């Protein structure tokens, strides 16, 4: 069996994924020491991801490393990590004649629209929308980079595009922040757009399936629920026994309202509703995951179960 190389193994998805993998001979490329991975028998190689050194010949790679930053100040860091580091990793993969390169991208590279409609893998990249958002723009460029390397140089890539990851185990709190903000009473109004979610445990299983049977050169959208933000917060309110936002922001008003709130209440109290976040939340992030169902056996759990487990996990965290 070819050796498995992981990036981002210490993150939210990485933690959910490890239990479903054969870790015999596995290598984790990390930014620094990762004793929790070493304890599981994984060979940890601290390195610059864009210059990982020599990889085992014929290896398989799951590339999950990433960072979320929605601020304009984060643009260079996003491009360096998601695009340039991926370029270096892909070059090492090609040199090692890797047999499968699974990239964890985001549904937000494609499935974002001003209208409430589900989008699938055939939808065009919405550059005119995501060009304002450094995180999604960098993930879009990352995706195009590896697919272009597949066409030009034969990189055996499979791209997975999950919706917003929820579920237990988000130690850093980045992906589940919207739930934390709701529980802390920081969501004052429901935005006019819609959200798509998926359970991190279901994405972990889909990643294992993609490693084994995903078609090279293909993308797979992963989701479990597409719903207006108002409905999302209503369901979350019932589960958490918290009040839902009483108002839904009129379309086009949210970014302006966020600036007013920030000026009145202060940036720290309104960070959960920053102008950038509210602008994104006026869009619809709806995906169609039928291709993953047909080809990867993807069968997401009920979204209410995901939300219950997410709330319970956040409340257990000190």
Secondary structure, DSSP 8 states (H G I E B T S, - for coil): ---EEEESTTSHHHHHHHTTS--TT-EEEESS--HHHHTTT-EEEE-BTTB-----TT-EEEE-------SGGGHHHHHIIIIIHHHHHHHHHHHTT-SEEEEE--GGGT--BSSS--B-TTS---HHHHTT-HHHHHHHHHHHHHHHHHHHH---EEEEEE-EEESS--TT-STTHHHHHHHTT---SB-SSEEEEEEHHHHHHHHHHHHHH--TT-EEEE-SEEEEHHHHHHHHHHHHT----S-B--TTTHHHHHHHHHHHH-TGGGGGG-HHHHHHTTSB--B--HHHHHHH------HHHHHHHHHHHHHH--
